[in-house]
Amino acid sequence: MKFKHALLLTFLILLVDQALKIYIKTCYYMGQENVLLQAIPWLRFHFIENEGMAYGWKLGGEWGKIALTSFRLIAVGFGTHYILGIIRKKYHAGYIVCVTFIYAGAIGNLIDSLFYGLVFEASDPYLQNLAHGIWQNGFQGGYAGFLHGKVVDMLYMPIIEDAYFPDWFPIWGGESFMFFRPVFNIADAAISGGVFAILIFQNKFFPSAAPVKEQEETEAPTA
Protein backbone atom coordinates (compact mmCIF):
# COMPACT_ATOMS: atom_id res chain seq x y z
CA MET A 1 0.00 0.00 0.00
CA LYS A 2 1.35 3.42 -0.96
CA PHE A 3 1.05 6.72 0.86
CA LYS A 4 -1.18 8.13 -1.91
CA HIS A 5 -3.66 5.32 -1.18
CA ALA A 6 -3.65 6.22 2.52
CA LEU A 7 -4.24 9.87 1.59
CA LEU A 8 -7.14 8.94 -0.68
CA LEU A 9 -8.75 6.82 2.05
CA THR A 10 -8.26 9.65 4.55
CA PHE A 11 -9.87 12.12 2.14
CA LEU A 12 -12.89 9.88 1.55
CA ILE A 13 -13.49 9.37 5.28
CA LEU A 14 -13.16 13.11 5.91
CA LEU A 15 -15.49 13.91 3.01
CA VAL A 16 -18.26 11.68 4.40
CA ASP A 17 -17.64 12.82 7.99
CA GLN A 18 -17.67 16.55 7.25
CA ALA A 19 -20.53 16.42 4.74
CA LEU A 20 -22.76 14.68 7.28
CA LYS A 21 -21.73 17.03 10.09
CA ILE A 22 -22.42 20.14 8.02
CA TYR A 23 -25.78 18.73 6.94
CA ILE A 24 -26.80 17.97 10.53
CA LYS A 25 -25.48 21.27 11.89
CA THR A 26 -27.38 23.36 9.36
CA CYS A 27 -30.56 21.28 8.90
CA TYR A 28 -31.30 19.96 12.42
CA TYR A 29 -31.98 21.84 15.61
CA MET A 30 -30.23 20.74 18.79
CA GLY A 31 -31.83 17.56 20.11
CA GLN A 32 -33.82 16.82 16.95
CA GLU A 33 -34.13 13.12 16.24
CA ASN A 34 -35.30 11.21 13.16
CA VAL A 35 -35.56 7.50 12.43
CA LEU A 36 -33.66 6.82 9.20
CA LEU A 37 -35.39 3.58 8.18
CA GLN A 38 -38.78 2.49 9.49
CA ALA A 39 -37.65 -1.13 9.13
CA ILE A 40 -34.74 -0.39 11.50
CA PRO A 41 -36.26 1.91 14.15
CA TRP A 42 -33.09 1.99 16.26
CA LEU A 43 -31.03 3.54 13.41
CA ARG A 44 -31.44 7.29 13.93
CA PHE A 45 -30.02 10.77 13.55
CA HIS A 46 -29.96 12.64 16.86
CA PHE A 47 -28.16 15.99 16.82
CA ILE A 48 -25.98 16.85 19.80
CA GLU A 49 -22.65 18.63 20.25
CA ASN A 50 -19.82 17.88 22.66
CA GLU A 51 -16.55 19.44 23.74
CA GLY A 52 -14.48 17.14 21.64
CA MET A 53 -13.94 13.62 22.96
CA ALA A 54 -15.41 10.54 21.35
CA TYR A 55 -18.98 9.46 22.21
CA GLY A 56 -19.73 12.64 24.14
CA TRP A 57 -16.98 12.36 26.75
CA LYS A 58 -15.24 15.60 27.60
CA LEU A 59 -12.31 17.13 29.42
CA GLY A 60 -13.77 19.85 31.61
CA GLY A 61 -13.24 23.59 31.38
CA GLU A 62 -11.82 25.98 28.82
CA TRP A 63 -8.25 24.83 29.40
CA GLY A 64 -9.36 21.22 29.08
CA LYS A 65 -10.79 22.04 25.65
CA ILE A 66 -7.58 23.76 24.57
CA ALA A 67 -5.47 20.88 25.90
CA LEU A 68 -7.61 18.31 24.08
CA THR A 69 -7.46 20.18 20.76
CA SER A 70 -3.71 20.74 21.12
CA PHE A 71 -3.21 17.06 21.86
CA ARG A 72 -5.15 16.22 18.70
CA LEU A 73 -2.92 18.51 16.65
CA ILE A 74 0.18 16.76 17.98
CA ALA A 75 -1.39 13.33 17.46
CA VAL A 76 -2.23 14.13 13.82
CA GLY A 77 1.34 15.29 13.19
CA PHE A 78 2.68 12.10 14.77
CA GLY A 79 0.14 10.06 12.80
CA THR A 80 1.41 11.43 9.50
CA HIS A 81 4.98 10.48 10.41
CA TYR A 82 3.87 7.06 11.66
CA ILE A 83 1.90 6.17 8.53
CA LEU A 84 4.84 7.16 6.33
CA GLY A 85 7.05 4.92 8.46
CA ILE A 86 4.88 1.81 8.36
CA ILE A 87 4.37 2.19 4.61
CA ARG A 88 8.12 2.52 4.10
CA LYS A 89 8.70 -0.59 6.20
CA LYS A 90 6.03 -2.46 4.21
CA TYR A 91 3.74 -3.36 7.09
CA HIS A 92 0.66 -5.46 6.40
CA ALA A 93 -1.78 -3.53 4.18
CA GLY A 94 -4.66 -4.27 6.57
CA TYR A 95 -2.77 -2.69 9.46
CA ILE A 96 -2.01 0.42 7.38
CA VAL A 97 -5.72 0.71 6.51
CA CYS A 98 -6.68 0.46 10.20
CA VAL A 99 -4.15 3.11 11.20
CA THR A 100 -5.42 5.32 8.38
CA PHE A 101 -8.98 5.01 9.71
CA ILE A 102 -7.79 6.12 13.16
CA TYR A 103 -5.77 8.95 11.61
CA ALA A 104 -8.70 10.19 9.49
CA GLY A 105 -11.07 10.03 12.46
CA ALA A 106 -8.71 12.14 14.56
CA ILE A 107 -8.50 14.75 11.79
CA GLY A 108 -12.29 14.74 11.38
CA ASN A 109 -12.97 15.71 14.98
CA LEU A 110 -10.00 18.08 15.00
CA ILE A 111 -11.56 20.06 12.14
CA ASP A 112 -14.68 20.59 14.25
CA SER A 113 -12.65 21.78 17.24
CA LEU A 114 -10.50 24.14 15.18
CA PHE A 115 -13.01 25.74 12.83
CA TYR A 116 -16.66 25.05 13.62
CA GLY A 117 -16.79 27.74 16.28
CA LEU A 118 -15.49 30.24 13.73
CA VAL A 119 -17.81 29.42 10.84
CA PHE A 120 -21.16 28.38 12.36
CA GLU A 121 -23.80 30.05 14.48
CA ALA A 122 -24.55 28.49 17.84
CA SER A 123 -27.16 25.75 18.03
CA ASP A 124 -29.49 26.74 20.86
CA PRO A 125 -31.46 23.84 22.42
CA TYR A 126 -34.09 26.27 23.74
CA LEU A 127 -34.63 28.31 20.57
CA GLN A 128 -34.37 25.15 18.45
CA ASN A 129 -32.77 27.19 15.70
CA LEU A 130 -31.06 25.93 12.58
CA ALA A 131 -27.46 27.10 12.85
CA HIS A 132 -26.40 28.75 9.60
CA GLY A 133 -22.84 29.16 8.47
CA ILE A 134 -21.45 32.67 8.77
CA TRP A 135 -21.37 32.95 4.96
CA GLN A 136 -25.18 32.97 5.03
CA ASN A 137 -25.35 36.01 7.31
CA GLY A 138 -22.76 38.38 5.93
CA PHE A 139 -19.75 36.89 7.72
CA GLN A 140 -20.86 38.05 11.15
CA GLY A 141 -18.69 35.58 12.99
CA GLY A 142 -19.25 32.20 14.60
CA TYR A 143 -20.21 31.07 18.09
CA ALA A 144 -16.68 30.55 19.49
CA GLY A 145 -13.02 31.27 18.87
CA PHE A 146 -10.24 29.20 17.37
CA LEU A 147 -9.72 25.84 19.18
CA HIS A 148 -13.11 26.14 20.89
CA GLY A 149 -15.47 24.59 18.34
CA LYS A 150 -17.78 21.79 19.43
CA VAL A 151 -17.82 18.40 17.75
CA VAL A 152 -21.06 17.50 15.96
CA ASP A 153 -22.51 14.05 16.75
CA MET A 154 -25.55 12.51 15.13
CA LEU A 155 -25.45 8.69 14.86
CA TYR A 156 -27.71 7.15 17.50
CA MET A 157 -28.36 3.42 17.72
CA PRO A 158 -30.37 2.47 20.83
CA ILE A 159 -30.71 -1.20 19.85
CA ILE A 160 -32.40 -2.00 23.17
CA GLU A 161 -34.42 0.68 24.97
CA ASP A 162 -37.24 0.81 27.51
CA ALA A 163 -36.00 -2.49 28.92
CA TYR A 164 -35.57 -3.49 32.56
CA PHE A 165 -33.12 -5.59 34.48
CA PRO A 166 -34.83 -8.57 36.12
CA ASP A 167 -35.51 -8.18 39.85
CA TRP A 168 -32.92 -10.81 40.73
CA PHE A 169 -30.13 -8.96 38.89
CA PRO A 170 -27.45 -7.66 41.32
CA ILE A 171 -27.37 -3.92 42.09
CA TRP A 172 -29.54 -2.81 39.13
CA GLY A 173 -32.42 -5.26 39.58
CA GLY A 174 -35.71 -3.72 38.42
CA GLU A 175 -34.05 -0.62 36.93
CA SER A 176 -34.39 0.43 33.30
CA PHE A 177 -31.49 0.20 30.88
CA MET A 178 -30.61 1.04 27.29
CA PHE A 179 -28.15 -0.43 24.81
CA PHE A 180 -26.46 1.33 22.88
CA ARG A 181 -26.69 4.82 24.45
CA PRO A 182 -23.81 6.96 23.01
CA VAL A 183 -24.34 9.38 20.14
CA PHE A 184 -21.33 9.49 17.82
CA ASN A 185 -20.16 10.51 14.36
CA ILE A 186 -18.32 9.02 11.38
CA ALA A 187 -14.93 10.10 12.77
CA ASP A 188 -15.64 8.31 16.08
CA ALA A 189 -16.71 5.21 14.18
CA ALA A 190 -13.51 5.29 12.08
CA ILE A 191 -11.33 5.53 15.19
CA SER A 192 -13.18 2.76 17.05
CA GLY A 193 -13.35 0.52 13.98
CA GLY A 194 -9.63 0.91 13.35
CA VAL A 195 -8.72 0.10 16.95
CA PHE A 196 -11.03 -2.93 17.17
CA ALA A 197 -9.80 -4.31 13.85
CA ILE A 198 -6.19 -4.08 15.00
CA LEU A 199 -7.07 -5.95 18.20
CA ILE A 200 -9.02 -8.63 16.35
CA PHE A 201 -6.51 -9.19 13.53
CA GLN A 202 -3.27 -8.47 15.36
CA ASN A 203 -1.99 -12.02 14.86
CA LYS A 204 -2.47 -11.63 11.11
CA PHE A 205 -0.96 -8.15 11.04
CA PHE A 206 2.01 -9.08 13.20
CA PRO A 207 2.89 -12.73 12.63
CA SER A 208 5.70 -14.11 14.73
CA ALA A 209 9.01 -13.15 13.20
CA ALA A 210 10.91 -15.85 14.97
CA PRO A 211 11.37 -18.86 12.65
CA VAL A 212 10.73 -22.27 14.11
CA LYS A 213 14.04 -24.05 14.14
CA GLU A 214 13.94 -27.68 13.27
CA GLN A 215 15.98 -29.80 15.58
CA GLU A 216 18.27 -32.27 13.87
CA GLU A 217 18.00 -35.81 15.03
CA THR A 218 21.29 -37.33 15.93
CA GLU A 219 21.84 -40.90 15.18
CA ALA A 220 23.04 -43.12 17.94
CA PRO A 221 26.43 -44.61 17.17
CA THR A 222 26.26 -48.17 16.10
CA ALA A 223 28.36 -50.74 17.84
C-alpha positions in Angstrom: 0.0 0.0 0.0 1.4 3.4 -1.0 1.0 6.7 0.9 -1.2 8.1 -1.9 -3.7 5.3 -1.2 -3.7 6.2 2.5 -4.2 9.9 1.6 -7.1 8.9 -0.7 -8.7 6.8 2.0 -8.3 9.6 4.6 -9.9 12.1 2.1 -12.9 9.9 1.5 -13.5 9.4 5.3 -13.2 13.1 5.9 -15.5 13.9 3.0 -18.3 11.7 4.4 -17.6 12.8 8.0 -17.7 16.5 7.2 -20.5 16.4 4.7 -22.8 14.7 7.3 -21.7 17.0 10.1 -22.4 20.1 8.0 -25.8 18.7 6.9 -26.8 18.0 10.5 -25.5 21.3 11.9 -27.4 23.4 9.4 -30.6 21.3 8.9 -31.3 20.0 12.4 -32.0 21.8 15.6 -30.2 20.7 18.8 -31.8 17.6 20.1 -33.8 16.8 17.0 -34.1 13.1 16.2 -35.3 11.2 13.2 -35.6 7.5 12.4 -33.7 6.8 9.2 -35.4 3.6 8.2 -38.8 2.5 9.5 -37.7 -1.1 9.1 -34.7 -0.4 11.5 -36.3 1.9 14.1 -33.1 2.0 16.3 -31.0 3.5 13.4 -31.4 7.3 13.9 -30.0 10.8 13.5 -30.0 12.6 16.9 -28.2 16.0 16.8 -26.0 16.9 19.8 -22.6 18.6 20.3 -19.8 17.9 22.7 -16.6 19.4 23.7 -14.5 17.1 21.6 -13.9 13.6 23.0 -15.4 10.5 21.3 -19.0 9.5 22.2 -19.7 12.6 24.1 -17.0 12.4 26.8 -15.2 15.6 27.6 -12.3 17.1 29.4 -13.8 19.9 31.6 -13.2 23.6 31.4 -11.8 26.0 28.8 -8.3 24.8 29.4 -9.4 21.2 29.1 -10.8 22.0 25.7 -7.6 23.8 24.6 -5.5 20.9 25.9 -7.6 18.3 24.1 -7.5 20.2 20.8 -3.7 20.7 21.1 -3.2 17.1 21.9 -5.2 16.2 18.7 -2.9 18.5 16.6 0.2 16.8 18.0 -1.4 13.3 17.5 -2.2 14.1 13.8 1.3 15.3 13.2 2.7 12.1 14.8 0.1 10.1 12.8 1.4 11.4 9.5 5.0 10.5 10.4 3.9 7.1 11.7 1.9 6.2 8.5 4.8 7.2 6.3 7.1 4.9 8.5 4.9 1.8 8.4 4.4 2.2 4.6 8.1 2.5 4.1 8.7 -0.6 6.2 6.0 -2.5 4.2 3.7 -3.4 7.1 0.7 -5.5 6.4 -1.8 -3.5 4.2 -4.7 -4.3 6.6 -2.8 -2.7 9.5 -2.0 0.4 7.4 -5.7 0.7 6.5 -6.7 0.5 10.2 -4.1 3.1 11.2 -5.4 5.3 8.4 -9.0 5.0 9.7 -7.8 6.1 13.2 -5.8 9.0 11.6 -8.7 10.2 9.5 -11.1 10.0 12.5 -8.7 12.1 14.6 -8.5 14.8 11.8 -12.3 14.7 11.4 -13.0 15.7 15.0 -10.0 18.1 15.0 -11.6 20.1 12.1 -14.7 20.6 14.2 -12.6 21.8 17.2 -10.5 24.1 15.2 -13.0 25.7 12.8 -16.7 25.0 13.6 -16.8 27.7 16.3 -15.5 30.2 13.7 -17.8 29.4 10.8 -21.2 28.4 12.4 -23.8 30.0 14.5 -24.6 28.5 17.8 -27.2 25.7 18.0 -29.5 26.7 20.9 -31.5 23.8 22.4 -34.1 26.3 23.7 -34.6 28.3 20.6 -34.4 25.1 18.5 -32.8 27.2 15.7 -31.1 25.9 12.6 -27.5 27.1 12.8 -26.4 28.8 9.6 -22.8 29.2 8.5 -21.4 32.7 8.8 -21.4 33.0 5.0 -25.2 33.0 5.0 -25.4 36.0 7.3 -22.8 38.4 5.9 -19.8 36.9 7.7 -20.9 38.0 11.2 -18.7 35.6 13.0 -19.3 32.2 14.6 -20.2 31.1 18.1 -16.7 30.5 19.5 -13.0 31.3 18.9 -10.2 29.2 17.4 -9.7 25.8 19.2 -13.1 26.1 20.9 -15.5 24.6 18.3 -17.8 21.8 19.4 -17.8 18.4 17.7 -21.1 17.5 16.0 -22.5 14.1 16.7 -25.5 12.5 15.1 -25.4 8.7 14.9 -27.7 7.1 17.5 -28.4 3.4 17.7 -30.4 2.5 20.8 -30.7 -1.2 19.8 -32.4 -2.0 23.2 -34.4 0.7 25.0 -37.2 0.8 27.5 -36.0 -2.5 28.9 -35.6 -3.5 32.6 -33.1 -5.6 34.5 -34.8 -8.6 36.1 -35.5 -8.2 39.8 -32.9 -10.8 40.7 -30.1 -9.0 38.9 -27.4 -7.7 41.3 -27.4 -3.9 42.1 -29.5 -2.8 39.1 -32.4 -5.3 39.6 -35.7 -3.7 38.4 -34.0 -0.6 36.9 -34.4 0.4 33.3 -31.5 0.2 30.9 -30.6 1.0 27.3 -28.2 -0.4 24.8 -26.5 1.3 22.9 -26.7 4.8 24.5 -23.8 7.0 23.0 -24.3 9.4 20.1 -21.3 9.5 17.8 -20.2 10.5 14.4 -18.3 9.0 11.4 -14.9 10.1 12.8 -15.6 8.3 16.1 -16.7 5.2 14.2 -13.5 5.3 12.1 -11.3 5.5 15.2 -13.2 2.8 17.0 -13.3 0.5 14.0 -9.6 0.9 13.3 -8.7 0.1 17.0 -11.0 -2.9 17.2 -9.8 -4.3 13.8 -6.2 -4.1 15.0 -7.1 -5.9 18.2 -9.0 -8.6 16.3 -6.5 -9.2 13.5 -3.3 -8.5 15.4 -2.0 -12.0 14.9 -2.5 -11.6 11.1 -1.0 -8.1 11.0 2.0 -9.1 13.2 2.9 -12.7 12.6 5.7 -14.1 14.7 9.0 -13.2 13.2 10.9 -15.9 15.0 11.4 -18.9 12.7 10.7 -22.3 14.1 14.0 -24.1 14.1 13.9 -27.7 13.3 16.0 -29.8 15.6 18.3 -32.3 13.9 18.0 -35.8 15.0 21.3 -37.3 15.9 21.8 -40.9 15.2 23.0 -43.1 17.9 26.4 -44.6 17.2 26.3 -48.2 16.1 28.4 -50.7 17.8 
